[in-house]
């Protein structure tokens, strides 16, 4: 069947009409919905203005609170991911089951999302990449992007970084993105160390008019420490695998090392390596050869960034998720939770 490409405005109008007609409620209570699991995906929770810089990755405290409130109001059962996947496989999901996942393990999770999950009595699985857990400090690539965006917002015109001889025009977001690529190419080409990268971040901050000390103190775009990971209540947050260096090499030994190093660091946080069996592909990158490598590493589930609701027919190492962002209208979030959005899939409706 050919996909029907419907403009987003019309799609959302249709979803609103279906919600008004009671279709969301009816499908949420159906046997069809009970055989499917929406796995919600989040990345970051804004501490400052990250949601303005990258609304596809960062949500505000208010939006996340609103989502949890909508789930509670709708009577949804927010289950730990491992339990949800096992019950899905056995055909024993409770009505309206949902799982929440958070990628990367940024500090903003413990600062913003964790207290809200505690208050609502809900659970999330956090996929923690661990290089910056050990090193601490802002994630280089992400902070480069943020600082260059701030340069365009601060109207600096051209940023001059004397220490490196860089000069970047930052008159627009497009120019900031182009400058970002130049930084990545140079850092990779010259083999910058972690210390080199951190020093360069401070130089960019100064050049674009940002308070580098304050940014570091806020821990924005940095990861949780091992102490913070170990202090999480497992009844609220379960920390799982996301590779050590946030990469998935297409070499079996290097891939295995990423999992081993990831587990090793999380073990220093007091987590039991035997329970670290759920995985998320960094940036959603996955290839067929990864599946046997993950099985050899003892991984029982892996989530992607492919949109959809999980069912027992899905390969457990290629589970779809629903990425919720600042750009996701409330009606679409509710449509995914109820199952309507999953039923009206790309093949039949172009959604």
N, C-alpha and C positions, 0 to 999 in steps of 0.2 A: 504493500500500500504506500502511495506517495505521501510524504509529509506535507501538511498544510501550513504555510508560513503566515501566521497571523500577527499583525503589529502588537507590540506589548500593551499599548493602551486598550486595545480591544480585548486582549487576553485577560487583563485585569478586570475589565468591565464584566466579562463573562464570569470570572471567578466571584466577583462581588454579587452578581445575580444568583449564582448557585448557592452562595452562602446565605443570602436573604431567603431563598426558597427552602432552606433547611437541608440541602444536599450534603453540606459538610458534616452535619450532625449524623445524618443517616449512614453515610459511608464510614464515618469514624467508628460506629457501633457494629459494623457489618463483619461477617465471617471473613470476607475478602481482606479487609483491613487487618484483622487479627493474624493473618498469615504473612504480614509484612511489617518491616521495622524501619521507620525513619531514623537514620543516624545523623544527627545534626553536627555540623562542623563549624568551629570558630577558630580564629587565629590569635587575635590580640584584643585587648580592652583598653580603650584610650585613657591615658593618664593626663594628657595635655590637649593636643590637637591632632593626634595621629589619625583620627577618623576623617579629618579634612584633607590630610595629605594622602591617605590611602584608604578610602571607604570600602574597598573590596576586602581588606584584611582586618581592619580595626572597627569595633563597634563601641558605642558609648555605654557607660554604666546604665543610663536611663533605658537605652534600647534593650540591653540584655535583661534588665529587671522586668521590662515589659514582656519579653518573650517568656520568661519563667512564670510571670503572672498569667499569661495567656494559657500556658500548659496546665497550670494549677486550676484555673477557672474552667478549662475544658475537660477536667477530670482525667488527664493523661497520666500514665504510669511511667515515670522516668527511672529506668533500670540501669544498673552498672552494665557496661558494654559486654563484659564476658558472660554475665548471666543472661543478658538479652540474646546474644548470639546462640548460646546453648539452648535456650528455650525456643528460639526460632527454629533451630534444627530439629528439635523434638516435637514441634507443633504445639507448644504449651505456653505461648505468649499470653499474658493477660490482655484484656481489652485496652486499646489505645496505648500500646507500648511505644516508648521513645527512648533513644539513647543519645547522650550528649558527649561530643569529643572536642578537645581543644589541642591544636597543634603547636609544637615548639617548646612550650613550657616557659614562656616569658614571665618576668617578675609581675607584670600587670595581672596575671591570673590570680596570684595570691593576694594582690592588693585590691582588686576590683571584683572579680568573678567569684572567688572562693567564699567571701562573706555572704554574697547573695545566694549561692547554692546552699550554704548552711541555713540561712534564714528560711528558704523555701523547702528545706528538707529534700533536696534533690542531689543527684550525683553526676559527676563528669569523669571521663577518662582523659588524662593529659598525656599526650605523646611528647616525651621530652628528648630533644637533641641535647647532647651533653658537652660538646667542646667548650661552649661559653658558660656552662655550669662550673667547669674547672677553672677556666681562665678568668671569668667575671669581667664586666665591662660591656659596653654596647656591642651588638652584633655589627661587624664592620659594614657589610653590604647594605644592610637595612638603614644604618645610621648615615651612611654616605648619601643614600637617596633622600632621607628626611632632611638632612642639613642643606643639601643643594636646593630642595624645594623651599626650605625656609629662606634661602637666599633670594629666590624669585619673589616670595611673599614680602620679604623685607626691602625689596626694590634696590638691591645693592648695585644693580647694573652689571658690572663685571667684578668677579671675585678674584683677587690676586693672592696666590699662596706662595709667598717668597721662598719658603724653605724648599719647595720642590720645583719652582719655576713655572707652575701651572697658572694659567689665567682662563677663567671660564665666564662667558657671557651668560647671565642668568636673568634675562629680561622676561622670560616666559617659562611655563612648565616644560614645554618642549625642549628649550635650551637646557633646562636643569637635567632632563632625562639624557640628553646628548652628553652633557658633562659627566654624568654618572657612568656612562659606558666608557668614556676615556679613562676615568679613574680605575675601573675594573681591569681594563686592558693593560694599563701601566703596572698596576699592582701584581697582576698575574705574570706579565712579561718580565718584570724585574725581581720576581720572587720575594715580595715583601714578607717580612716576619710578622708575627702578631704584634710585637712592639712597634714596628714600622707603621702598621695599619692604625694602631691606637694613636700614635703621635700625629698621623695625618688627619685623623678625625678632629683632634684639637685644633689643628691649623685651619681646617675648613670652617669649624665653628667660629673661630676668630674672624675669618675673612667674610663670613656672611652675617656677622653681627649678633651671634648667639653666645650666651653665657655657658661656656663649656663645663665649668665647675658645677653649676646648677643642674645642667643636664645629667652629668654623671651622678650627682647626689640623688636625683629623682629616680635613677635606675631605669629610666625609660629605654626601651628596646634592648634591655639586658635580660638574662635568664635568672630563674630562681637558683639559689645556692643549694648545696646538698643538705644543709641544715633545714632550709625551708621545705625542701621536698620531703625529708624525713619527718617533719612535723605535721604534714597534711594528714587529716583524719581519713583513713581508707573508706570510711562510710560516706565520705563526701567526694573524695577525689582519689582515683587510682592512676598511678603514674606508670606509663608503658613505653615501648621502644619507638625511636624515631631516627636511628643511626646516631653516631657520635659527631660526625662532621657535617651533618645535614646533606648527605650525598649518597647516591646509590651507584657505585662503580659497576661496570659490566664485566667484571673479572671476579670469579668465584672466591678467590682468596681475599681480595680487597673488600668484597661485599661482606664476607664472613667476619672480617676484622671490624668493620663498622658496627655489626651487631655485638660482637664480643666486647669492644671498647664501650659501647653504649651500656651494656649490662654491667660491666665492671664499675663504671662511675655511679650508676644507680644503686649498686650494691653498697658503695661507700656511704650512701644516704640512708642505709639501713633497710633497703628493700630486698626481698628474697628473690635471687635470680631465677629460681624455679617458677616463680609466678609472673615473670616478665615474658609473656608469650603472645602479646598483642602488639601489632606493628602498624605504622602509618608510613606510606611512601612519601619521602620529602618532596615537596612541590608537586605531588601527585604522579611523579615519574615512575612508571613500571613497565617491565618487559617480561616476556614469557619465561626466560631463563631464571628470573628471580624466584619463581614459585618453588621449584625444588630446592633452591638454596635456603629459602626461608624455612621450609619443612625440615631440612637438615639442621637448622639452627633451633628447632623446637618451637617455632612460631605457629600458632593455630589460627590466627585471623590477621588480616591486613586490610586496611581501608584505603580507598583511592579518593580522588576528587571528581570522579564521574558522578553526575547527578542521577539520583534515583533512590528508590526504597529497596532495602535488602529483603530477599525472600530465601527460602530454603533451597531454591534452585541455583542460587548464586554460588560461584566458587568462593569459599571462605577467605581466600587470600586475595580476592579482588572485589571487596564489598563496596558498593556505591554509598555516597553520602550526600547530604544536602548542605551546601555551604551558605550560611546565613550571614548577610553583610548589611551595611548601612544602606545599600542600594536595593535591598529586598523589601518590597511593600508588606505591610502586616497581613493583607489578604492572601498573599502568596505563601507566607510563612504558615498561616493557618491551613491553607490548601494542602501543603506538604504534610503537616501534622495529621490532618484528618484522612489523608490518602487521596483526596480529589486530584491533587497535582500529579501524583504518581499514576493514577488511572488515566488521566488525560496526558499521555506520554507524547514524545516527539513523533513517533510513528503515526499516531492517529490524529494529533491535533497541532503538531509543530511547537509544543510547549517545551 
